[in-house]
């Protein structure tokens, strides 16, 4: 059984999951920063390492542009993807 990976990154963590049982493809489930979860446009990556590297780039972009992210969704033009932000859990 292939389970997902939650990896600490800076002050948060990144979460990647396999596409399905026995699949070699992975997707980014969420990027977690300060109790907020950011979910990127669904996209498959050829390995968990590639998905983790892309998730780290997304994390860095969010941190650098946090002031610009005021909506529930935003477009990350350098990485060509949409991010959905989930509110902090109470």
KEMIPA-253140 format. One line per 8 residues: their letters; for each residue x, y, z of N, C-alpha, C. Coordinates in steps of 0.1 Angstrom, whole numbers. Last residue first. Example, Ala and Ser with C-alpha at 12.3 -4.5 7.8 and 13.67 -1.06 7.14 Angstrom:
<recs>
SA) 128,-22,71,137,-11,71,129,0,79 | 132,-57,78,123,-45,78,132,-33,78 .
</recs>
This chain:
<recs>
XXXXXXXX) -105,264,138,-106,270,151,-105,260,162 | -83,264,110,-92,257,118,-93,263,132 | -81,290,85,-76,283,97,-87,276,105 | -95,283,52,-93,291,65,-87,283,76 | -77,275,23,-87,271,33,-84,278,46 | -72,286,-9,-69,287,5,-80,283,14 | -61,273,-39,-73,275,-31,-68,275,-17 | -43,285,-67,-42,280,-53,-56,283,-46 .
XXXXXXXX) -34,276,-100,-43,283,-91,-42,277,-77 | -4,281,-119,-14,273,-112,-22,282,-104 | 23,290,-129,11,287,-138,1,277,-131 | 43,300,-115,42,286,-115,30,281,-124 | 40,328,-119,53,322,-122,52,306,-123 | 12,332,-112,16,332,-126,30,326,-128 | -11,319,-93,4,320,-92,9,320,-106 | -41,332,-84,-34,327,-95,-19,329,-93 .
XXXXXXXX) -63,322,-57,-54,332,-64,-46,325,-74 | -91,321,-36,-83,316,-47,-74,327,-52 | -100,336,-15,-100,322,-13,-92,315,-24 | -79,366,-13,-91,358,-17,-89,344,-13 | -54,375,-7,-65,379,2,-78,372,-1 | -23,375,-13,-33,364,-12,-44,368,-2 | -4,394,-10,-12,395,-22,-24,385,-22 | 10,387,13,2,399,13,-7,400,2 .
XXXXXXXX) 25,364,4,14,363,13,4,375,14 | 46,360,-13,35,368,-18,23,367,-9 | 65,344,0,69,356,-6,58,366,-10 | 48,322,7,55,330,17,59,344,12 | 42,312,-19,31,317,-10,37,326,1 | 67,305,-29,60,315,-35,49,321,-26 | 73,284,-11,82,296,-11,74,308,-18 | 53,266,-18,54,271,-5,62,284,-4 .
XXXXXXXX) 60,261,-45,48,267,-42,48,273,-28 | 85,248,-40,85,260,-48,72,268,-45 | 75,225,-26,84,235,-19,85,248,-27 | 61,213,-46,54,218,-35,62,228,-27 | 82,205,-63,72,215,-68,64,221,-56 | 94,186,-46,102,198,-51,92,209,-56 | 74,167,-44,78,175,-32,86,187,-36 | 72,158,-70,60,165,-64,64,173,-52 .
XXXXXXXX) 97,147,-73,93,158,-82,81,166,-76 | 95,127,-54,105,137,-53,102,149,-61 | 75,110,-63,72,118,-51,82,129,-50 | 71,114,-99,76,108,-87,73,116,-75 | 57,128,-119,62,114,-122,68,107,-110 | 26,143,-110,41,144,-112,46,130,-112 | -4,159,-120,3,147,-116,18,149,-119 | -24,183,-105,-15,180,-115,-7,168,-111 .
XXXXXXXX) -49,206,-95,-44,192,-95,-35,190,-108 | -38,237,-81,-44,230,-93,-39,216,-93 | -31,234,-45,-29,239,-59,-37,231,-69 | -43,246,-15,-44,234,-24,-42,239,-39 | -32,254,16,-33,259,2,-33,247,-7 | -43,259,49,-40,249,39,-42,255,25 | -31,274,78,-38,275,66,-34,264,56 | -13,272,99,-27,267,101,-36,269,89 .
XXXXXXXX) 11,282,88,4,289,98,-11,285,100 | 7,263,59,15,274,65,6,281,75 | 8,235,38,3,240,51,12,251,57 | -3,225,8,8,232,14,2,238,27 | -17,194,-4,-18,207,2,-4,212,7 | -13,174,-24,-26,175,-17,-27,189,-11 | 1,170,-55,3,178,-42,-11,179,-36 | 5,136,-67,0,150,-68,2,157,-54 .
XXXXXXXX) 23,111,-86,19,118,-74,13,131,-76 | 27,79,-101,24,93,-102,19,98,-89 | 28,52,-99,41,59,-98,39,74,-98 | 3,33,-81,7,43,-92,21,49,-89 | -6,16,-62,3,10,-72,8,20,-82 | -35,34,-58,-28,22,-54,-19,17,-65 | -30,68,-70,-38,56,-66,-29,45,-62 | -13,89,-69,-25,90,-77,-35,79,-73 .
XXXXXXXX) 0,97,-36,1,89,-48,-13,91,-56 | 5,130,-23,-2,117,-23,0,110,-36 | 20,154,-1,18,148,-14,12,134,-13 | 23,183,17,17,170,17,15,165,3 | 45,202,38,39,199,25,34,185,25 | 44,225,65,47,212,59,40,211,46 | 62,252,82,50,244,79,53,231,74 | 85,266,82,76,267,94,63,260,92 .
XXXXXXXX) 103,245,62,103,258,68,95,258,81 | 86,215,62,92,225,53,91,239,59 | 80,181,67,82,194,73,89,203,63 | 58,162,48,72,165,50,73,179,56 | 39,134,43,38,148,49,53,151,54 | 28,114,18,40,118,25,37,132,31 | 5,85,15,11,99,12,22,102,21 | 12,51,7,5,61,14,12,75,11 .
XX) 6,22,-9,14,34,-10,6,45,-3 | 8,-12,0,0,0,0,9,12,0 .
</recs>
